[in-house]
Amino acid sequence: MYKKQIEFMGGNIMAVSHRGAISFGMVHIPVGLYTATQDNDIHFNQLCKEDGSRVKYKKVCAGCGKEVGANDIVKGFEYEPGKYVTLTDEDFEKAKTAKDKTIQILHFTDLQNVRPIYFDKTYHAIPEQGGDKAYELLRRAMLDENKVAVAKTVMGTKEKLLALIPSETEILVETLFYADEIKDAPKEPAQTSVSEAELQMAKTLIGAMVKPFEPEQYKDGYREKLWAIINSKVQGKEFVAAPDEVEFSAVNLMEALKQSLEDAGVLVK
């Protein structure tokens, strides 16, 4: 009951996140960007341990000690310790050119050239009035050529690097991280040697586990159990956790591969 109420309150009404025009040579396609994902996490409030009251946070001026509201706060950049310059909304707009306000396609490339580590957030790009035909032309052309577009635009107060990815029905827009935002791995994984037999068994196991990706088949089991605990507590009941089903034992790599293949129904000679 409580889960359904929260989902209903969240709603499925989609508001446009950004408006612009895809610039494709001399072709301009007006589009609205709509977030393609939603936050389904269970959110908790912080309570006082002693009496269960909500813990609240106030924004207080460090100088005068008074509480300040949203209308009394401006953005400031600290150029020296303790010294700031303030910027208004008008200042941020002045930094934008007409080109910045468009989704300017820089070039096209193969999707595999964009490493997954660069992907950030996904949007549906929906054509607005007058843009349907040009939108469909771009979608079809990219899909037929098996290409994605690399583009730029300014969203809010940040210039975003984008990938425009065609699908069978629409164009998805993926915001990308810049190269200087990607962190190196803390260390390189050791390139240890593996035997040909181990490699072949691993490939066989992969082959035995291949199946289509059907996202509707995957559920957040931890979240479902957490909801069960919450609902049990609301009803004054004690939630009893199921015993762990997975047991791990220390075996060597070949034995682990053989056991995995047998579990997958593959006959091991």
C-alpha positions as CSV (number, residue, x, y, z in Angstrom):
1,M,0.0,0.0,0.0
2,Y,2.6,2.5,1.0
3,K,4.8,1.7,-2.0
4,K,2.0,2.3,-4.4
5,Q,1.1,5.6,-2.7
6,I,4.7,6.8,-3.1
7,E,4.9,5.8,-6.7
8,F,1.6,7.6,-7.4
9,M,2.8,10.7,-5.7
10,G,5.9,10.6,-7.9
11,G,3.7,10.4,-11.0
12,N,4.7,9.9,-14.6
13,I,4.2,13.4,-15.9
14,M,7.2,14.3,-17.9
15,A,8.4,17.9,-18.0
16,V,10.8,19.2,-20.6
17,S,14.3,19.5,-19.2
18,H,15.8,21.5,-22.1
19,R,14.7,23.0,-25.3
20,G,16.9,23.6,-28.3
21,A,17.4,22.9,-32.0
22,I,19.6,20.1,-33.4
23,S,22.0,21.8,-35.8
24,F,22.7,19.4,-38.7
25,G,24.7,21.4,-41.3
26,M,22.1,24.1,-42.4
27,V,19.2,22.0,-41.1
28,H,17.7,23.0,-37.7
29,I,15.4,20.6,-35.9
30,P,13.6,22.0,-32.8
31,V,13.5,19.4,-30.0
32,G,12.7,19.1,-26.4
33,L,14.8,16.9,-24.1
34,Y,13.0,14.8,-21.6
35,T,14.8,12.7,-18.9
36,A,14.8,9.0,-19.9
37,T,15.3,7.6,-16.4
38,Q,13.8,8.1,-13.0
39,D,14.9,7.6,-9.4
40,N,13.1,4.6,-7.8
41,D,15.3,4.4,-4.7
42,I,13.7,4.4,-1.3
43,H,14.4,7.7,0.4
44,F,14.6,8.2,4.1
45,N,14.3,11.2,6.4
46,Q,16.8,11.9,9.1
47,L,15.1,11.7,12.6
48,C,16.3,12.6,16.1
49,K,17.2,9.3,17.8
50,E,15.8,10.4,21.1
51,D,12.2,11.5,20.1
52,G,11.8,10.7,16.4
53,S,11.4,14.3,15.3
54,R,12.6,15.4,11.8
55,V,16.1,16.8,11.7
56,K,16.0,20.1,9.7
57,Y,18.8,22.0,8.1
58,K,18.9,25.8,7.8
59,K,21.0,28.0,5.6
60,V,22.7,30.6,7.8
61,C,24.9,33.6,6.9
62,A,28.4,33.1,8.2
63,G,28.7,36.8,8.7
64,C,25.6,38.0,10.5
65,G,24.3,34.6,11.7
66,K,20.8,35.1,10.2
67,E,18.9,32.5,8.3
68,V,18.7,33.2,4.6
69,G,16.1,32.2,2.0
70,A,16.5,31.2,-1.6
71,N,15.8,34.8,-2.8
72,D,18.6,36.1,-0.6
73,I,21.3,33.8,-2.0
74,V,23.5,34.7,-5.0
75,K,26.3,32.7,-6.7
76,G,29.8,33.8,-5.9
77,F,33.3,32.7,-7.1
78,E,36.2,32.9,-4.6
79,Y,39.1,34.3,-6.6
80,E,41.2,34.9,-3.4
81,P,40.7,33.5,0.1
82,G,37.7,35.4,1.5
83,K,37.2,37.5,-1.7
84,Y,34.3,36.8,-4.1
85,V,32.8,38.1,-7.3
86,T,29.0,37.4,-7.7
87,L,27.3,36.4,-10.8
88,T,23.6,36.9,-11.7
89,D,21.4,34.9,-14.0
90,E,22.0,37.6,-16.6
91,D,25.7,37.0,-16.4
92,F,25.3,33.3,-17.2
93,E,23.1,34.2,-20.2
94,K,25.7,36.7,-21.5
95,A,28.2,33.8,-21.7
96,K,25.9,32.0,-24.1
97,T,26.0,32.6,-27.9
98,A,23.3,31.6,-30.3
99,K,25.4,28.6,-31.3
100,D,25.5,27.5,-27.6
101,K,21.7,27.4,-27.4
102,T,21.6,24.9,-30.3
103,I,22.5,21.2,-30.1
104,Q,25.3,21.6,-32.6
105,I,26.4,18.3,-34.3
106,L,30.2,18.3,-34.5
107,H,30.7,15.1,-36.3
108,F,29.5,11.5,-36.7
109,T,31.2,8.3,-35.4
110,D,30.6,4.6,-34.6
111,L,29.0,4.0,-31.3
112,Q,31.8,1.6,-30.2
113,N,34.2,4.5,-30.4
114,V,32.5,6.1,-27.4
115,R,33.6,4.2,-24.4
116,P,30.8,3.5,-21.8
117,I,32.8,5.3,-19.1
118,Y,31.9,8.6,-20.8
119,F,28.1,8.1,-20.6
120,D,26.4,10.2,-18.0
121,K,22.6,10.8,-18.4
122,T,20.1,9.9,-21.0
123,Y,17.3,12.0,-22.5
124,H,14.5,11.4,-25.0
125,A,14.8,14.0,-27.9
126,I,11.3,14.7,-29.0
127,P,10.7,16.9,-32.1
128,E,8.7,20.1,-31.5
129,Q,6.4,21.9,-33.9
130,G,7.8,22.0,-37.4
131,G,10.7,19.6,-36.7
132,D,9.1,16.2,-37.4
133,K,10.3,15.6,-41.0
134,A,13.9,16.8,-40.4
135,Y,14.0,14.8,-37.2
136,E,12.9,11.6,-38.9
137,L,15.4,12.2,-41.8
138,L,18.3,12.5,-39.3
139,R,17.1,9.4,-37.3
140,R,16.7,7.3,-40.4
141,A,20.0,8.4,-41.9
142,M,22.0,7.7,-38.8
143,L,20.3,4.4,-38.2
144,D,20.9,3.2,-41.8
145,E,24.6,4.3,-41.7
146,N,25.0,2.8,-38.2
147,K,26.4,6.1,-36.8
148,V,25.9,8.3,-33.8
149,A,26.4,12.1,-33.7
150,V,28.8,13.9,-31.3
151,A,27.4,17.3,-30.4
152,K,27.6,20.2,-27.9
153,T,25.1,22.5,-26.2
154,V,24.7,24.6,-23.1
155,M,22.3,23.2,-20.5
156,G,21.7,25.5,-17.5
157,T,25.1,27.0,-16.7
158,K,27.3,24.1,-18.2
159,E,28.4,23.3,-21.7
160,K,27.5,19.6,-22.3
161,L,29.2,17.1,-24.6
162,L,26.5,14.9,-26.2
163,A,26.0,11.7,-28.2
164,L,22.9,11.5,-30.3
165,I,22.0,7.9,-30.7
166,P,19.3,6.7,-33.1
167,S,16.9,3.9,-32.3
168,E,14.0,2.2,-34.2
169,T,11.6,4.9,-33.0
170,E,13.5,8.0,-31.7
171,I,16.8,9.8,-31.1
172,L,18.2,9.4,-27.6
173,V,20.6,12.1,-26.3
174,E,23.3,11.0,-23.9
175,T,25.3,13.6,-22.0
176,L,29.0,12.7,-21.9
177,F,31.8,13.4,-19.5
178,Y,34.7,15.4,-20.8
179,A,38.1,13.6,-21.0
180,D,39.5,15.6,-18.0
181,E,36.5,14.5,-15.9
182,I,37.4,10.8,-16.3
183,K,39.6,9.4,-13.5
184,D,42.4,6.9,-14.1
185,A,42.1,3.5,-12.5
186,P,44.0,3.4,-9.2
187,K,46.3,0.8,-10.7
188,E,46.6,-1.4,-13.7
189,P,45.1,-4.9,-13.3
190,A,47.9,-7.6,-13.3
191,Q,48.2,-9.2,-16.7
192,T,48.6,-12.7,-15.3
193,S,48.8,-15.7,-17.7
194,V,46.0,-18.1,-18.3
195,S,46.1,-21.5,-19.8
196,E,44.5,-22.4,-23.1
197,A,42.3,-24.9,-21.3
198,E,41.1,-22.3,-18.8
199,L,40.4,-19.8,-21.6
200,Q,38.4,-22.3,-23.6
201,M,36.3,-23.3,-20.6
202,A,35.6,-19.7,-19.8
203,K,34.5,-19.1,-23.4
204,T,32.3,-22.2,-23.3
205,L,30.7,-20.9,-20.0
206,I,30.1,-17.5,-21.6
207,G,28.5,-19.2,-24.6
208,A,26.2,-21.3,-22.4
209,M,25.0,-18.1,-20.6
210,V,24.2,-16.1,-23.7
211,K,20.6,-14.9,-23.9
212,P,18.8,-11.7,-25.1
213,F,18.9,-8.7,-22.9
214,E,15.3,-8.2,-21.8
215,P,15.3,-5.3,-19.2
216,E,11.8,-6.0,-18.0
217,Q,13.0,-9.4,-16.6
218,Y,15.4,-7.7,-14.1
219,K,14.0,-6.5,-10.7
220,D,15.7,-4.7,-7.8
221,G,15.5,-7.5,-5.3
222,Y,17.1,-5.5,-2.5
223,R,14.6,-2.7,-2.9
224,E,11.7,-5.2,-2.8
225,K,13.0,-6.7,0.4
226,L,13.5,-3.3,1.9
227,W,9.9,-2.4,1.1
228,A,8.8,-5.7,2.8
229,I,10.7,-4.7,5.9
230,I,9.2,-1.2,5.9
231,N,5.6,-2.6,5.4
232,S,6.2,-5.1,8.2
233,K,7.3,-2.4,10.6
234,V,4.3,-0.2,9.7
235,Q,2.0,-3.1,10.5
236,G,3.9,-3.8,13.7
237,K,5.3,-7.1,12.5
238,E,8.8,-8.5,12.6
239,F,10.3,-9.3,9.2
240,V,12.1,-12.6,9.0
241,A,14.9,-12.6,6.5
242,A,15.3,-15.7,4.3
243,P,18.5,-17.7,4.8
244,D,21.4,-17.1,2.3
245,E,21.2,-19.4,-0.6
246,V,24.7,-18.9,-2.0
247,E,27.7,-20.6,-0.5
248,F,31.2,-20.0,-1.7
249,S,34.0,-22.5,-1.1
250,A,37.7,-22.1,-1.8
251,V,38.4,-24.1,-5.0
252,N,41.0,-23.7,-7.7
253,L,40.1,-21.9,-11.0
254,M,39.7,-25.0,-13.1
255,E,37.4,-26.6,-10.5
256,A,35.3,-23.5,-10.3
257,L,35.0,-23.4,-14.1
258,K,34.0,-27.1,-14.3
259,Q,31.4,-26.6,-11.5
260,S,30.0,-23.5,-13.3
261,L,29.7,-25.4,-16.6
262,E,27.9,-28.3,-14.9
263,D,25.5,-25.9,-13.2
264,A,24.8,-24.4,-16.6
265,G,24.0,-27.8,-18.0
266,V,27.1,-28.2,-20.1
267,L,28.7,-31.7,-20.1
268,V,32.3,-31.5,-19.0
269,K,34.7,-34.2,-20.3
